[in-house]
């Protein structure tokens, strides 16, 4: 970041912001009560978010933090939703009633 290398500890701490973005996706899907729609719509924004991070993530630590959270929101958010909440919703859908 800014042409300087970070320590392993700092890089590890910074990478946790990616997961914070994923938690925000869960919160947003809970507010709107639309898990599948949230996951699908976030997946469409994943590529632009990653391109922004690649192009501008090394400019400053503040920009890196913001873009890391945005990337986590759109990448880790759908992953977390699909592997947990959406699969649970599908498993309890009325069309599967009585079918193990």
Secondary structure in CASP SS format (residue, H / E / C, confidence):
PFRMAT SS
TARGET T0000
AUTHOR 0000-0000-0000
METHOD secondary structure of the structure
MODEL  1
X C 1.00
X C 1.00
X C 1.00
X C 1.00
X C 1.00
X C 1.00
X C 1.00
X H 1.00
X H 1.00
X H 1.00
X H 1.00
X H 1.00
X H 1.00
X H 1.00
X H 1.00
X H 1.00
X H 1.00
X H 1.00
X H 1.00
X H 1.00
X H 1.00
X H 1.00
X H 1.00
X H 1.00
X H 1.00
X H 1.00
X H 1.00
X H 1.00
X H 1.00
X H 1.00
X H 1.00
X H 1.00
X C 1.00
X C 1.00
X H 1.00
X H 1.00
X H 1.00
X H 1.00
X H 1.00
X H 1.00
X H 1.00
X H 1.00
X H 1.00
X H 1.00
X H 1.00
X H 1.00
X H 1.00
X H 1.00
X H 1.00
X H 1.00
X H 1.00
X H 1.00
X H 1.00
X H 1.00
X H 1.00
X H 1.00
X C 1.00
X C 1.00
X C 1.00
X C 1.00
X H 1.00
X H 1.00
X H 1.00
X H 1.00
X H 1.00
X H 1.00
X H 1.00
X H 1.00
X H 1.00
X H 1.00
X H 1.00
X H 1.00
X H 1.00
X H 1.00
X H 1.00
X H 1.00
X H 1.00
X H 1.00
X H 1.00
X H 1.00
X H 1.00
X H 1.00
X H 1.00
X H 1.00
X H 1.00
X H 1.00
X H 1.00
X H 1.00
X H 1.00
X H 1.00
X H 1.00
X C 1.00
X C 1.00
X H 1.00
X H 1.00
X H 1.00
X C 1.00
X C 1.00
X C 1.00
X C 1.00
END
